[in-house]
């Protein structure tokens, strides 16, 4: 039953990409306009998703402890994959495509792709989406530090300022005080935030479709690095996630959450 639910949910999310692909191919949207859609996603929809996620949960010391453990596991898994691949591919890092492959194998679309997946598979645990947000925070921290360092292969490009000042941290500055004080969003505001939050997945997939329309079939299907990073991200990474989380003393729904988020495809920022 859960497999069918997951399959249908993923199929629907993939279908969102079709209009974006068609619009660019028919020149209804110019490729240079894709960035504007991405900015709406980053600066409007993503902060709303953070607020929506924390608004779905209630703070308790035990729940916060579980969030901390989850944070450490997510951070550790991503670092493990990136460092391991860096050591393996280091001699070939003169080609930036190998560096991008390393990052794509570790960083997942756990927010825009993960939230609707969790809501479909774990409807009895609405608080599960908070862990997607926790995962997103670790991804954001690593994106502006280790990931930037690997892609640029230059430590000077790693920016502490960008790690601290970005839509994710600003969203947390608003969401966390509300979460810790058990303050729910006003009834007039909550539906608006939820609407914007639910726009993240369609918007993200539309943008993905637009970007795919700018890539030639040869580059998309005949690039061995794509198959390598996909195999690592969607096969090896989930298996490692399962082996690690299985032995951690956490509620079953959190273990399922960790595994499902580990199955998400590469982050759109890659």
Backbone as CSV, one residue per row, in Angstrom:
resi,resn,N_x,N_y,N_z,CA_x,CA_y,CA_z,C_x,C_y,C_z
1,UNK,0.835,-1.205,0.000,0.000,0.000,0.000,0.870,1.255,0.000
2,UNK,1.885,1.276,0.900,2.759,2.441,0.965,3.577,2.592,-0.313
3,UNK,3.940,1.450,-0.939,4.685,1.525,-2.195,3.837,2.190,-3.274
4,UNK,2.564,1.794,-3.347,1.656,2.382,-4.341,1.473,3.868,-4.092
5,UNK,1.297,4.233,-2.822,1.138,5.646,-2.458,2.366,6.451,-2.863
6,UNK,3.540,5.895,-2.564,4.789,6.575,-2.919,4.924,6.716,-4.430
7,UNK,4.610,5.646,-5.151,4.723,5.651,-6.614,3.814,6.706,-7.233
8,UNK,2.572,6.763,-6.762,1.610,7.735,-7.300,2.052,9.159,-6.983
9,UNK,2.519,9.372,-5.746,2.967,10.708,-5.334,4.142,11.182,-6.182
10,UNK,5.107,10.299,-6.404,6.276,10.654,-7.218,5.860,10.923,-8.659
11,UNK,4.943,10.108,-9.183,4.475,10.297,-10.565,3.797,11.652,-10.738
12,UNK,2.997,12.036,-9.752,2.324,13.342,-9.809,3.346,14.472,-9.781
13,UNK,4.354,14.334,-8.902,5.380,15.371,-8.812,6.167,15.492,-10.115
14,UNK,6.464,14.367,-10.742,7.178,14.404,-12.020,6.327,15.046,-13.109
15,UNK,5.018,14.842,-13.027,4.117,15.422,-14.029,4.133,16.947,-13.981
16,UNK,4.426,17.508,-12.804,4.498,18.969,-12.686,5.573,19.560,-13.600
17,UNK,6.583,18.757,-13.931,7.695,19.263,-14.749,7.312,19.413,-16.219
18,UNK,6.278,18.708,-16.647,5.917,18.691,-18.073,5.559,20.079,-18.614
19,UNK,4.687,20.855,-17.931,4.379,22.194,-18.465,5.615,23.077,-18.609
20,UNK,6.518,23.027,-17.624,7.735,23.830,-17.704,8.569,23.460,-18.913
21,UNK,8.683,22.160,-19.172,9.432,21.681,-20.336,8.801,22.189,-21.631
22,UNK,7.470,22.087,-21.709,6.750,22.505,-22.922,6.865,24.011,-23.139
23,UNK,6.723,24.784,-22.058,6.773,26.246,-22.184,8.109,26.725,-22.756
24,UNK,9.205,26.108,-22.307,10.520,26.524,-22.806,10.738,26.029,-24.233
25,UNK,10.333,24.805,-24.506,10.507,24.257,-25.851,9.705,25.032,-26.895
26,UNK,8.524,25.532,-26.493,7.687,26.295,-27.431,7.999,27.783,-27.388
27,UNK,9.023,28.151,-26.587,9.476,29.539,-26.453,8.438,30.452,-25.804
28,UNK,7.472,29.857,-25.096,6.522,30.658,-24.327,7.230,31.292,-23.127
29,UNK,8.274,30.615,-22.645,9.134,31.138,-21.582,10.571,31.066,-22.081
30,UNK,11.291,32.163,-21.960,12.683,32.194,-22.393,13.584,31.590,-21.309
31,UNK,14.637,30.900,-21.697,15.544,30.292,-20.714,16.086,31.282,-19.689
32,UNK,16.323,32.522,-20.125,16.864,33.514,-19.188,15.853,33.937,-18.127
33,UNK,14.590,33.557,-18.294,13.553,33.901,-17.316,13.435,32.864,-16.203
34,UNK,14.118,31.737,-16.356,14.014,30.666,-15.364,14.477,31.146,-13.990
35,UNK,15.492,32.000,-13.969,16.013,32.515,-12.702,14.971,33.246,-11.883
36,UNK,14.034,33.923,-12.541,12.981,34.649,-11.823,12.077,33.675,-11.072
37,UNK,11.751,32.557,-11.712,10.940,31.532,-11.045,11.697,30.954,-9.848
38,UNK,13.006,30.744,-10.031,13.825,30.189,-8.957,13.876,31.125,-7.753
39,UNK,13.896,32.431,-8.006,13.929,33.394,-6.898,12.615,33.393,-6.120
40,UNK,11.502,33.239,-6.811,10.205,33.131,-6.121,10.205,31.891,-5.228
41,UNK,10.724,30.796,-5.767,10.800,29.552,-4.999,11.669,29.719,-3.755
42,UNK,12.820,30.351,-3.927,13.795,30.473,-2.846,13.390,31.476,-1.776
43,UNK,12.863,32.621,-2.209,12.615,33.713,-1.266,11.162,33.823,-0.791
44,UNK,10.257,33.093,-1.412,8.848,33.149,-1.001,8.351,31.783,-0.538
45,UNK,8.457,30.802,-1.413,7.889,29.488,-1.110,8.667,28.731,-0.032
46,UNK,9.996,28.757,-0.113,10.787,28.013,0.867,10.598,28.528,2.295
47,UNK,10.649,29.840,2.553,10.376,30.311,3.913,8.988,29.903,4.402
48,UNK,8.002,29.941,3.507,6.650,29.523,3.884,6.629,28.044,4.251
49,UNK,7.412,27.240,3.538,7.486,25.807,3.834,8.057,25.563,5.225
50,UNK,9.061,26.338,5.611,9.642,26.213,6.945,8.606,26.546,8.017
51,UNK,7.904,27.651,7.834,6.881,28.049,8.802,5.781,27.000,8.888
52,UNK,5.354,26.514,7.748,4.299,25.497,7.692,4.733,24.221,8.410
53,UNK,5.983,23.817,8.218,6.490,22.586,8.825,6.511,22.678,10.345
54,UNK,7.077,23.755,10.874,7.155,23.898,12.328,5.781,24.137,12.946
55,UNK,4.878,24.726,12.188,3.527,24.957,12.695,2.759,23.647,12.857
56,UNK,3.225,22.589,12.182,2.544,21.293,12.241,2.970,20.467,13.452
57,UNK,3.994,20.931,14.174,4.521,20.164,15.304,4.365,20.938,16.605
58,UNK,4.442,20.196,17.702,4.366,20.798,19.036,5.659,20.498,19.787
59,UNK,6.245,21.518,20.371,7.524,21.355,21.062,7.374,20.553,22.352
60,UNK,8.270,19.589,22.523,8.490,18.904,23.795,9.994,18.659,23.884
61,UNK,10.548,18.551,25.088,11.991,18.290,25.207,12.411,17.019,24.460
62,UNK,11.582,15.977,24.516,11.911,14.722,23.848,11.920,14.889,22.334
63,UNK,10.939,15.631,21.821,10.863,15.861,20.379,12.072,16.671,19.906
64,UNK,12.469,17.658,20.698,13.628,18.478,20.342,14.905,17.639,20.364
65,UNK,14.997,16.711,21.314,16.143,15.801,21.377,16.209,14.945,20.112
66,UNK,15.048,14.459,19.682,14.984,13.660,18.453,15.401,14.482,17.238
67,UNK,15.022,15.749,17.229,15.444,16.637,16.144,16.965,16.778,16.121
68,UNK,17.565,16.881,17.315,19.017,17.008,17.410,19.738,15.773,16.888
69,UNK,19.233,14.594,17.259,19.823,13.343,16.767,19.690,13.264,15.247
70,UNK,18.515,13.635,14.751,18.245,13.608,13.312,19.185,14.563,12.581
71,UNK,19.399,15.737,13.155,20.319,16.728,12.576,21.715,16.130,12.423
72,UNK,22.199,15.492,13.480,23.531,14.898,13.445,23.650,13.780,12.419
73,UNK,22.606,12.953,12.322,22.612,11.857,11.357,22.636,12.380,9.920
74,UNK,21.818,13.390,9.654,21.758,13.970,8.305,23.093,14.603,7.921
75,UNK,23.644,15.367,8.846,24.927,16.020,8.594,26.014,14.973,8.340
76,UNK,26.040,13.941,9.182,27.053,12.905,9.056,26.966,12.132,7.753
77,UNK,25.740,11.789,7.337,25.554,11.031,6.097,26.046,11.812,4.885
78,UNK,25.671,13.075,4.811,26.051,13.890,3.658,27.557,14.118,3.604
79,UNK,28.156,14.379,4.762,29.612,14.572,4.811,30.325,13.283,4.422
80,UNK,29.829,12.151,4.920,30.438,10.855,4.615,30.483,10.605,3.108
81,UNK,29.361,10.848,2.431,29.295,10.602,0.986,30.207,11.565,0.228
82,UNK,30.154,12.855,0.586,30.971,13.840,-0.129,32.463,13.599,0.068
83,UNK,32.864,13.326,1.301,34.285,13.108,1.582,34.776,11.827,0.912
84,UNK,33.972,10.763,0.980,34.363,9.491,0.361,34.561,9.643,-1.142
85,UNK,33.596,10.289,-1.815,33.707,10.479,-3.260,34.847,11.429,-3.622
86,UNK,35.091,12.411,-2.756,36.216,13.324,-3.002,37.536,12.561,-2.982
87,UNK,37.684,11.657,-2.027,38.908,10.862,-1.939,39.055,9.936,-3.146
88,UNK,37.920,9.406,-3.635,37.958,8.483,-4.771,38.231,9.210,-6.087
89,UNK,37.586,10.374,-6.262,37.660,11.086,-7.546,38.650,12.247,-7.551
90,UNK,39.372,12.427,-6.470,40.230,13.598,-6.318,41.187,13.792,-7.490
91,UNK,41.741,12.718,-8.006,42.707,12.824,-9.109,42.050,13.310,-10.401
92,UNK,40.727,13.216,-10.457,40.000,13.640,-11.661,39.245,14.947,-11.440
93,UNK,39.567,15.642,-10.352,38.844,16.870,-10.010,39.222,18.065,-10.881
94,UNK,40.176,17.893,-11.780,40.464,18.977,-12.722,39.244,19.240,-13.602
95,UNK,38.442,18.205,-13.794,37.188,18.325,-14.546,36.075,18.657,-13.558
96,UNK,35.506,19.849,-13.673,34.493,20.298,-12.716,33.281,19.377,-12.688
97,UNK,33.036,18.640,-13.774,31.887,17.738,-13.815,32.004,16.633,-12.770
98,UNK,33.217,16.226,-12.458,33.420,15.216,-11.416,33.147,15.797,-10.032
99,UNK,33.443,17.073,-9.864,33.150,17.734,-8.587,31.646,17.884,-8.395
100,UNK,30.953,18.257,-9.473,29.493,18.385,-9.405,28.853,17.024,-9.145
101,UNK,29.401,15.993,-9.755,28.913,14.632,-9.538,29.013,14.253,-8.060
102,UNK,30.095,14.660,-7.426,30.297,14.385,-5.999,29.209,15.026,-5.154
103,UNK,28.895,16.285,-5.443,27.875,17.003,-4.680,26.483,16.448,-4.962
104,UNK,26.198,16.149,-6.233,24.882,15.626,-6.613,24.606,14.268,-5.977
105,UNK,25.652,13.547,-5.636,25.489,12.228,-5.020,25.131,12.313,-3.545
106,UNK,25.320,13.488,-2.950,25.127,13.621,-1.504,23.957,14.509,-1.111
107,UNK,23.736,15.596,-1.845,22.709,16.568,-1.460,21.390,16.247,-2.147
108,UNK,20.326,16.133,-1.350,19.030,15.699,-1.882,17.978,16.799,-1.791
109,UNK,16.962,16.661,-2.621,15.843,17.612,-2.624,14.851,17.212,-1.532
110,UNK,15.286,17.349,-0.280,14.497,16.854,0.851,13.350,17.776,1.250
111,UNK,13.381,19.020,0.777,12.313,19.955,1.118,11.192,19.914,0.106
112,UNK,11.462,20.393,-1.090,10.437,20.502,-2.122,9.904,19.139,-2.547
113,UNK,10.770,18.129,-2.563,10.370,16.786,-2.967,9.969,15.945,-1.756
114,UNK,10.648,16.182,-0.634,10.444,15.339,0.537,9.154,15.570,1.286
115,UNK,8.743,16.828,1.426,7.546,17.139,2.216,6.289,16.463,1.667
116,UNK,5.948,16.620,0.378,4.748,15.932,-0.122,4.854,14.416,-0.023
117,UNK,6.068,13.892,-0.124,6.273,12.450,0.005,5.956,11.991,1.429
118,UNK,6.434,12.736,2.411,6.171,12.398,3.811,4.691,12.538,4.149
119,UNK,4.056,13.576,3.634,2.636,13.779,3.912,1.787,12.661,3.311
120,UNK,2.235,12.094,2.196,1.491,11.011,1.556,1.711,9.671,2.259
121,UNK,2.945,9.409,2.679,3.284,8.116,3.273,2.995,8.076,4.770
122,UNK,3.149,9.215,5.453,2.951,9.273,6.910,1.871,10.291,7.281
123,UNK,0.648,10.118,6.781,-0.409,11.104,7.082,-0.776,11.166,8.560
124,UNK,-0.502,10.065,9.293,-0.825,10.041,10.721,0.248,10.726,11.568
125,UNK,1.322,11.175,10.929,2.405,11.870,11.642,2.732,13.182,10.927
126,UNK,1.873,14.188,11.037,2.136,15.472,10.366,3.423,16.139,10.830
127,UNK,3.858,15.792,12.052,5.086,16.389,12.576,6.327,15.881,11.848
128,UNK,6.178,14.849,11.031,7.331,14.293,10.304,7.971,15.317,9.377
129,UNK,7.162,16.256,8.875,7.717,17.233,7.931,8.708,18.183,8.598
130,UNK,8.667,18.269,9.936,9.670,19.079,10.636,11.063,18.501,10.392
131,UNK,11.147,17.175,10.337,12.446,16.536,10.121,12.957,16.789,8.707
132,UNK,12.043,16.999,7.770,12.463,17.416,6.431,13.125,18.784,6.494
133,UNK,12.567,19.662,7.320,13.144,20.992,7.502,14.516,20.907,8.167
134,UNK,14.633,20.030,9.164,15.928,19.822,9.826,16.969,19.351,8.809
135,UNK,16.567,18.423,7.959,17.460,17.927,6.902,17.851,19.074,5.971
136,UNK,16.881,19.927,5.638,17.143,21.067,4.749,18.160,22.024,5.349
137,UNK,18.110,22.192,6.674,19.062,23.076,7.348,20.482,22.534,7.201
138,UNK,20.649,21.228,7.405,21.989,20.641,7.251,22.465,20.775,5.808
139,UNK,21.553,20.560,4.865,21.899,20.695,3.448,22.339,22.119,3.136
140,UNK,21.630,23.085,3.705,21.959,24.491,3.466,23.335,24.840,4.034
141,UNK,23.615,24.360,5.242,24.913,24.627,5.865,26.054,24.019,5.045
142,UNK,25.851,22.804,4.577,26.892,22.140,3.794,27.026,22.739,2.399
143,UNK,25.919,23.236,1.856,25.959,23.826,0.513,26.879,25.034,0.464
144,UNK,26.836,25.862,1.531,27.636,27.085,1.553,29.027,26.866,2.133
145,UNK,29.334,25.638,2.522,30.657,25.373,3.095,31.365,24.275,2.304
146,UNK,31.146,23.028,2.691,31.867,21.922,2.065,31.557,21.789,0.575
147,UNK,30.287,21.916,0.204,29.903,21.751,-1.207,30.533,22.827,-2.093
148,UNK,30.487,24.080,-1.626,31.108,25.171,-2.389,32.612,24.946,-2.508
149,UNK,33.215,24.482,-1.423,34.650,24.218,-1.440,35.024,23.137,-2.440
150,UNK,34.189,22.091,-2.530,34.472,20.997,-3.463,34.265,21.443,-4.907
151,UNK,33.147,22.115,-5.178,32.858,22.527,-6.555,33.891,23.532,-7.068
152,UNK,34.228,24.518,-6.230,35.199,25.541,-6.656,36.636,25.056,-6.497
153,UNK,36.818,24.058,-5.619,38.146,23.553,-5.248,39.031,24.695,-4.754
154,UNK,38.366,25.591,-3.987,39.042,26.781,-3.466,38.400,27.141,-2.126
155,UNK,39.163,27.030,-1.044,38.627,27.305,0.287,38.133,28.739,0.434
156,UNK,38.707,29.647,-0.331,38.316,31.055,-0.225,36.873,31.282,-0.658
157,UNK,36.328,30.361,-1.438,34.948,30.498,-1.909,33.933,30.106,-0.835
158,UNK,34.407,29.452,0.214,33.516,29.040,1.303,33.183,30.259,2.153
159,UNK,31.889,30.576,2.236,31.462,31.821,2.866,30.645,31.575,4.130
160,UNK,31.205,32.008,5.272,30.465,31.910,6.534,29.261,32.840,6.504
161,UNK,29.433,33.986,5.866,28.327,34.948,5.776,27.133,34.339,5.043
162,UNK,27.396,33.656,3.928,26.306,33.033,3.182,25.669,31.882,3.952
163,UNK,26.465,31.228,4.798,25.921,30.162,5.638,24.927,30.710,6.651
164,UNK,25.209,31.915,7.140,24.397,32.510,8.209,23.264,33.365,7.661
165,UNK,23.549,34.120,6.601,22.549,35.044,6.046,22.003,34.473,4.742
166,UNK,20.870,33.822,4.818,20.207,33.243,3.652,18.742,32.986,4.009
167,UNK,17.897,32.698,3.045,16.466,32.506,3.330,16.181,31.442,4.384
168,UNK,17.019,30.402,4.442,16.796,29.326,5.409,16.954,29.815,6.835
169,UNK,18.072,30.494,7.133,18.304,30.958,8.499,17.322,32.053,8.899
170,UNK,16.969,32.917,7.958,15.978,33.956,8.258,14.637,33.316,8.594
171,UNK,14.272,32.277,7.861,13.021,31.565,8.130,13.049,30.929,9.514
172,UNK,14.207,30.372,9.881,14.338,29.744,11.197,14.214,30.760,12.320
173,UNK,14.713,31.970,12.095,14.608,33.020,13.115,13.158,33.335,13.439
174,UNK,12.290,33.120,12.479,10.855,33.340,12.699,10.187,32.073,13.225
175,UNK,10.526,30.924,12.637,9.834,29.675,12.957,10.195,29.109,14.328
176,UNK,11.477,29.164,14.704,11.903,28.529,15.952,11.294,29.158,17.205
177,UNK,11.264,30.499,17.337,10.613,31.072,18.521,9.147,30.654,18.641
178,UNK,8.446,30.592,17.525,7.050,30.145,17.544,6.965,28.686,17.983
179,UNK,7.904,27.883,17.504,7.920,26.459,17.840,8.211,26.243,19.322
180,UNK,9.243,26.914,19.848,9.633,26.721,21.243,8.578,27.228,22.226
181,UNK,7.831,28.233,21.830,6.797,28.790,22.709,5.421,28.191,22.434
182,UNK,5.376,27.172,21.560,4.114,26.504,21.205,3.077,27.492,20.685
183,UNK,3.562,28.489,19.958,2.671,29.498,19.378,2.326,29.114,17.949
184,UNK,1.046,28.935,17.680,0.603,28.582,16.338,0.300,29.844,15.534
185,UNK,0.437,29.736,14.233,0.130,30.870,13.362,-1.343,31.234,13.482
186,UNK,-1.672,32.522,13.445,-3.081,32.947,13.509,-3.905,32.295,12.401
187,UNK,-5.163,32.058,12.671,-6.036,31.369,11.718,-6.150,32.109,10.389
188,UNK,-5.946,33.436,10.413,-6.027,34.206,9.167,-4.760,34.049,8.319
189,UNK,-3.630,33.773,8.990,-2.342,33.697,8.295,-1.981,32.263,7.908
190,UNK,-2.338,31.305,8.748,-1.952,29.908,8.521,-2.340,29.384,7.137
191,UNK,-3.566,29.636,6.651,-3.918,29.127,5.307,-3.066,29.736,4.194
192,UNK,-2.686,31.005,4.353,-1.853,31.669,3.341,-0.467,31.035,3.315
193,UNK,0.094,30.805,4.513,1.414,30.175,4.615,1.368,28.763,4.037
194,UNK,0.303,28.031,4.358,0.173,26.664,3.842,0.075,26.654,2.318
195,UNK,-0.681,27.598,1.767,-0.825,27.684,0.310,0.528,27.926,-0.363
196,UNK,1.294,28.883,0.183,2.620,29.173,-0.375,3.563,27.985,-0.193
197,UNK,3.443,27.306,0.957,4.292,26.140,1.217,4.004,25.022,0.221
198,UNK,2.731,24.814,-0.065,2.351,23.743,-0.998,2.692,24.092,-2.446
199,UNK,3.017,25.343,-2.692,3.453,25.737,-4.040,4.887,25.299,-4.330
200,UNK,5.638,24.940,-3.279,7.060,24.647,-3.469,7.294,23.487,-4.432
201,UNK,6.541,22.409,-4.253,6.753,21.242,-5.114,6.399,21.520,-6.573
202,UNK,5.189,22.041,-6.875,4.891,22.358,-8.279,5.887,23.348,-8.889
203,UNK,6.256,24.372,-8.112,7.183,25.379,-8.624,8.557,24.766,-8.889
204,UNK,9.030,23.946,-7.950,10.335,23.305,-8.109,10.359,22.412,-9.344
205,UNK,9.305,21.636,-9.538,9.259,20.718,-10.674,9.062,21.462,-11.994
206,UNK,8.313,22.554,-11.963,8.189,23.390,-13.166,9.560,23.905,-13.606
207,UNK,10.324,24.379,-12.619,11.670,24.885,-12.909,12.559,23.765,-13.439
208,UNK,12.420,22.575,-12.845,13.193,21.428,-13.322,12.862,21.133,-14.785
209,UNK,11.565,21.161,-15.111,11.156,20.931,-16.495,11.728,21.976,-17.441
210,UNK,11.735,23.231,-16.993,12.304,24.310,-17.809,13.790,24.077,-18.065
211,UNK,14.509,23.683,-17.017,15.950,23.470,-17.161,16.252,22.254,-18.036
212,UNK,15.431,21.227,-17.920,15.632,20.049,-18.766,15.445,20.391,-20.238
213,UNK,14.563,21.359,-20.498,14.307,21.764,-21.885,15.510,22.454,-22.515
214,UNK,16.425,22.931,-21.685,17.620,23.616,-22.212,18.794,22.660,-22.416
215,UNK,18.592,21.394,-22.026,19.660,20.395,-22.132,19.397,19.498,-23.338
216,UNK,20.427,19.188,-24.087,20.268,18.304,-25.240,20.107,16.854,-24.771
217,UNK,19.356,16.030,-25.502,19.205,14.614,-25.133,20.546,13.906,-24.976
218,UNK,21.510,14.290,-25.795,22.837,13.667,-25.717,23.477,13.931,-24.357
219,UNK,23.433,15.182,-23.914,24.024,15.527,-22.617,23.257,14.882,-21.469
220,UNK,21.957,14.693,-21.654,21.115,14.166,-20.586,21.236,12.653,-20.443
221,UNK,21.269,11.943,-21.569,21.204,10.484,-21.522,22.532,9.778,-21.798
222,UNK,23.510,10.490,-22.339,24.777,9.846,-22.684,25.932,10.305,-21.797
223,UNK,25.601,10.904,-20.665,26.629,11.357,-19.725,26.776,10.323,-18.610
224,UNK,27.867,9.577,-18.566,28.027,8.527,-17.550,28.037,9.067,-16.118
225,UNK,28.428,10.320,-15.947,28.462,10.894,-14.601,27.057,11.008,-14.017
226,UNK,26.071,11.272,-14.871,24.688,11.363,-14.406,24.236,10.017,-13.853
227,UNK,24.582,8.946,-14.551,24.198,7.609,-14.098,24.936,7.237,-12.814
228,UNK,26.192,7.655,-12.709,26.968,7.368,-11.503,26.379,8.078,-10.294
229,UNK,26.151,9.387,-10.414,25.625,10.151,-9.284,24.211,9.698,-8.925
230,UNK,23.404,9.337,-9.934,22.047,8.856,-9.677,22.075,7.523,-8.940
231,UNK,22.966,6.635,-9.346,23.079,5.335,-8.685,23.499,5.493,-7.228
232,UNK,24.451,6.386,-6.991,24.905,6.610,-5.613,23.810,7.270,-4.792
233,UNK,23.189,8.320,-5.355,22.200,9.085,-4.603,20.927,8.300,-4.341
234,UNK,20.473,7.505,-5.318,19.170,6.856,-5.194,19.226,5.359,-4.900
235,UNK,20.438,4.803,-4.807,20.561,3.391,-4.443,21.491,3.223,-3.238
236,UNK,22.736,3.662,-3.385,23.719,3.483,-2.314,23.359,4.309,-1.083
237,UNK,23.042,5.583,-1.294,22.715,6.478,-0.173,21.530,5.950,0.638
238,UNK,20.393,5.572,0.001,19.268,5.037,0.784,19.625,3.764,1.553
239,UNK,20.429,2.893,0.939,20.817,1.663,1.628,21.658,1.974,2.866
240,UNK,22.591,2.917,2.728,23.387,3.333,3.886,22.500,3.963,4.953
241,UNK,21.540,4.770,4.517,20.605,5.407,5.450,19.846,4.357,6.246
242,UNK,19.373,3.331,5.549,18.617,2.263,6.209,19.481,1.528,7.229
243,UNK,20.709,1.186,6.836,21.597,0.443,7.728,21.936,1.241,8.979
244,UNK,22.093,2.548,8.820,22.452,3.393,9.964,21.250,3.638,10.868
245,UNK,20.127,4.041,10.293,18.967,4.427,11.105,18.326,3.226,11.788
246,UNK,18.519,2.033,11.250,17.897,0.828,11.810,18.319,0.607,13.261
247,UNK,19.553,0.957,13.578,20.087,0.681,14.909,19.986,1.879,15.861
248,UNK,19.444,2.984,15.391,19.315,4.173,16.235,17.987,4.118,16.993
249,UNK,17.994,4.332,18.313,16.759,4.257,19.108,15.849,5.473,18.903
250,UNK,15.140,5.478,17.791,14.192,6.540,17.471,12.851,5.915,17.106
251,UNK,11.750,6.667,17.236,10.442,6.147,16.823,10.461,5.689,15.367
252,UNK,9.631,4.709,15.063,9.616,4.121,13.718,9.349,5.157,12.636
253,UNK,8.434,6.091,12.893,8.092,7.066,11.857,9.279,7.977,11.524
254,UNK,10.145,8.231,12.507,11.339,9.046,12.244,12.340,8.250,11.411
255,UNK,12.441,6.960,11.686,13.317,6.106,10.879,12.843,6.070,9.427
256,UNK,11.523,5.941,9.248,10.959,5.940,7.892,11.228,7.279,7.214
257,UNK,11.090,8.354,7.976,11.345,9.698,7.446,12.783,9.832,6.960
258,UNK,13.723,9.381,7.770,15.145,9.461,7.406,15.419,8.683,6.122
259,UNK,14.826,7.488,6.029,15.032,6.658,4.838,14.401,7.296,3.603
260,UNK,13.161,7.773,3.724,12.471,8.375,2.578,13.204,9.618,2.070
261,UNK,13.663,10.446,2.989,14.388,11.650,2.576,15.716,11.285,1.915
262,UNK,16.307,10.186,2.358,17.534,9.716,1.729,17.317,9.221,0.309
263,UNK,16.062,8.869,-0.005,15.719,8.390,-1.352,15.431,9.529,-2.328
264,UNK,15.313,10.749,-1.828,14.977,11.879,-2.699,16.096,12.134,-3.713
265,UNK,15.750,12.625,-4.894,16.761,12.897,-5.928,17.650,14.076,-5.561
266,UNK,18.632,14.328,-6.379,19.595,15.402,-6.119,18.909,16.750,-5.972
267,UNK,19.442,17.574,-5.088,18.868,18.897,-4.827,18.924,19.766,-6.076
268,UNK,17.918,20.599,-6.238,17.842,21.461,-7.423,18.978,22.477,-7.466
269,UNK,19.549,22.813,-6.294,20.642,23.786,-6.253,21.903,23.253,-6.931
270,UNK,22.016,21.918,-7.039,23.184,21.318,-7.686,23.133,21.563,-9.187
